[in-house]
Each structure stands twice: as structure tokens, then as C-alpha cells.
Amino acid sequence: MAVKVVIPTPLRQFAGKKDSVEIDASTVGEALAGLTSQFGDLRKHLFNEEGKLRSFVNVYVNDEDIRFLQKDQTPVHESDVISIVPSIAGGSLICCICS
């Protein structure tokens, strides 16, 4: 069964500029494996050298964080949407006191 995987804007350049793809999978892990086999350049952005999901990559199934479900073993169904949300860090706070 195919599930929709939404690809965030910063990673679309590694996924043929697609905003989403349909992947046949029964778990989140299978969906991500299918996604990275289809778009090999995504692998290094989603997974570390040990093959684990990078700590700054958040994955949701229908707005539910998989860290609070069954992680990569979270089951998915045909109507489900998997969203990949990389954490954004950086910037600075500048405080000025003008006299």
C-alpha cells in the first residue's frame, strides 16, 4: 500500500525537486528506506553513519511524532501522511541600548 511522504523544502533538491512522493510501505522505517533508495542523496541528510535517523530530523505520521509512537516501526496505512521536519537552528539575538 502506498503512503504519502512529504519532503520539506530544504531537502527537495535531493529528491528531484518533489514536494512529496508515494512509497509502498507498512511502517515508517520501510517508507524512509524506500524514499532513500529512490533518492540516494537524501540518505546522508536523514540518517547518520550507523543508519539511525539523525537527531535533528523529526518524523510525523498524521501530525503524531513517531518518537512517541513506535519510532521507525510505527505502522502506516494507505491514507496516512508521513512528514519529515528537520529542526532549524541558528540565528542570534542582538540587543542594543541606544542613548
KOLPAKE-510797 format. One record per residue (C-alpha): residue in three letters; x, y negated, z. Coordinates in Angstrom, 2 decimals. Example, Ala and Ser with C-alpha at 12.3 -4.5 7.8 and 13.67 -1.06 7.14 Angstrom:
2
SITE mardo u v w
SITE ALA 12.30 4.50 7.80 .
SITE SER 13.67 1.06 7.14 .
! end
This chain:
99
SITE mardo u v w
SITE MET 0.00 0.00 0.00 .
SITE ALA 1.29 -3.46 -0.84 .
SITE VAL 1.67 -6.22 1.72 .
SITE LYS 2.46 -9.84 1.02 .
SITE VAL 5.80 -11.16 2.25 .
SITE VAL 6.05 -14.96 2.39 .
SITE ILE 9.55 -16.27 1.67 .
SITE PRO 10.50 -19.59 3.29 .
SITE THR 11.68 -22.44 1.09 .
SITE PRO 15.38 -22.27 2.18 .
SITE LEU 15.59 -18.60 1.15 .
SITE ARG 13.70 -18.78 -2.15 .
SITE GLN 16.89 -19.45 -4.08 .
SITE PHE 17.96 -15.90 -3.11 .
SITE ALA 14.61 -14.38 -4.13 .
SITE GLY 14.16 -15.50 -7.70 .
SITE LYS 12.59 -18.78 -6.52 .
SITE LYS 9.46 -16.88 -5.50 .
SITE ASP 7.37 -18.10 -2.58 .
SITE SER 6.01 -14.62 -1.89 .
SITE VAL 6.22 -11.04 -3.14 .
SITE GLU 4.11 -7.92 -2.80 .
SITE ILE 6.00 -4.96 -1.30 .
SITE ASP 4.78 -1.40 -0.78 .
SITE ALA 5.36 -0.64 2.91 .
SITE SER 3.75 0.80 6.00 .
SITE THR 5.96 -1.03 8.54 .
SITE VAL 7.67 -4.39 8.77 .
SITE GLY 11.05 -2.66 8.52 .
SITE GLU 10.05 -0.94 5.28 .
SITE ALA 8.79 -4.24 3.87 .
SITE LEU 12.04 -6.04 4.69 .
SITE ALA 14.09 -3.15 3.30 .
SITE GLY 12.05 -3.29 0.10 .
SITE LEU 12.47 -7.04 -0.10 .
SITE THR 16.25 -6.89 0.32 .
SITE SER 16.60 -4.04 -2.15 .
SITE GLN 14.69 -6.10 -4.70 .
SITE PHE 16.65 -9.28 -3.86 .
SITE GLY 20.08 -8.18 -2.62 .
SITE ASP 21.29 -11.72 -1.90 .
SITE LEU 18.65 -12.04 0.84 .
SITE ARG 20.22 -9.26 2.93 .
SITE LYS 23.08 -11.35 4.35 .
SITE HIS 20.65 -14.13 5.29 .
SITE LEU 18.23 -11.83 7.11 .
SITE PHE 20.47 -9.13 8.60 .
SITE ASN 23.82 -9.07 10.41 .
SITE GLU 26.71 -6.70 9.67 .
SITE GLU 25.14 -3.98 11.85 .
SITE GLY 21.92 -4.15 9.83 .
SITE LYS 19.91 -5.83 12.59 .
SITE LEU 17.67 -8.79 11.99 .
SITE ARG 19.61 -11.99 12.69 .
SITE SER 18.67 -13.68 15.96 .
SITE PHE 17.58 -16.89 14.24 .
SITE VAL 15.21 -15.10 11.84 .
SITE ASN 11.67 -14.78 13.16 .
SITE VAL 9.20 -12.44 11.51 .
SITE TYR 5.44 -12.61 11.91 .
SITE VAL 2.61 -10.32 10.85 .
SITE ASN -0.58 -12.34 10.56 .
SITE ASP 0.78 -15.02 12.93 .
SITE GLU 1.91 -12.43 15.53 .
SITE ASP 5.63 -12.41 16.36 .
SITE ILE 6.96 -8.88 15.79 .
SITE ARG 9.23 -9.25 18.85 .
SITE PHE 6.08 -8.95 20.96 .
SITE LEU 4.67 -6.09 18.89 .
SITE GLN 6.74 -3.08 17.77 .
SITE LYS 9.56 -5.10 16.15 .
SITE ASP 10.56 -3.58 12.79 .
SITE GLN 8.34 -0.56 13.49 .
SITE THR 5.24 -2.78 13.55 .
SITE PRO 2.69 -1.18 11.22 .
SITE VAL 1.30 -3.22 8.34 .
SITE HIS -1.86 -2.84 6.32 .
SITE GLU -2.86 -3.93 2.85 .
SITE SER -4.44 -7.21 3.93 .
SITE ASP -1.52 -8.21 6.19 .
SITE VAL 0.86 -11.08 5.51 .
SITE ILE 4.45 -10.96 6.70 .
SITE SER 6.07 -14.36 7.18 .
SITE ILE 9.81 -14.89 7.52 .
SITE VAL 10.59 -18.01 9.54 .
SITE PRO 14.24 -18.96 10.03 .
SITE SER 14.92 -21.14 13.06 .
SITE ILE 16.12 -24.60 12.16 .
SITE ALA 18.78 -26.12 14.37 .
SITE GLY 20.86 -29.24 14.26 .
SITE GLY 20.39 -32.92 14.35 .
SITE SER 21.25 -35.21 17.16 .
SITE LEU 19.62 -37.71 19.39 .
SITE ILE 21.22 -41.12 19.24 .
SITE CYS 20.37 -43.59 21.94 .
SITE CYS 21.17 -47.24 21.57 .
SITE ILE 20.70 -50.05 24.00 .
SITE CYS 20.56 -53.29 22.18 .
SITE SER 21.12 -56.54 24.02 .
! end
